[in-house]
């Protein structure tokens, strides 16, 4: 589990589930898939982390405009 504010910002209740607090960079490294739950205002801050990750649209290329981080 990662938080843009760092591992210490992950709520203790989350860690009680067995999750491990890591940096955002550790969380996305060498992953085949990443699920994001982020406030709208921080997407631009994370764009660099995903620059080398291929976008998988699941056969729905019309969604690219909605999820592009560089807009």
N, C-alpha and C positions, 0 to 999 in steps of 0.2 A: 504494500500500500504506500503510495506516495502522495505528498502534499507539496504544492509549489513553494510553501514556506519552509520546507525541510522536514526530515523525519520526526523531529520533536513535536511537530504540530499535529501529528496523527493522534486522534483521540484515544485515550486508554481503552474505552469500550470497544473500539475497532480491534485493537490488539488482543483483547480477550477472546476473540473469535479464532485466533490462531494466525492472523495476518502478521506480517513482518513489516516494520517501518523502514523504508529505504528512500534514497534520493530519487527525484524524477528521472535523472539520467540512468540510474541503475534499473529503474522500473521498466524502461522501454528498450534497454539494450538486449539485442539478440532475440527479440520476441517475434513470433509469427503474427500475433494479433494483439491489439491494445484497445481496451475499452476506456473511453474518457467520460468523466462526469465533471464538467468544468463550468464555472460561471462564464457568461458570454464575454465579459470584459477582459479575460486573461488569455484567450485563444492566441492572440498575436504574440504574447510572451513565450508560448510553447512552440511556435511554428518552426524554429530552428531544430528542435528535437526530432521533428518528423520529416525534415527535408529529404532524407535518404530512404524513407519508408514508402514503398509502392502503394498507391491508392487502390484498394479493392472495392469496386462498386457493386459487386454482386449482380451484374447485368443491368444495373440501373444508372447509366452515365448521367442522367438528368439530375442526380443528386450531387454531383461534383460542385456545382455552384453554391449549394447550401452548406457544404462541409469544408470547402477550401479554406485553409488557414491564412493564406497570403492576400486575401481580399480586404 
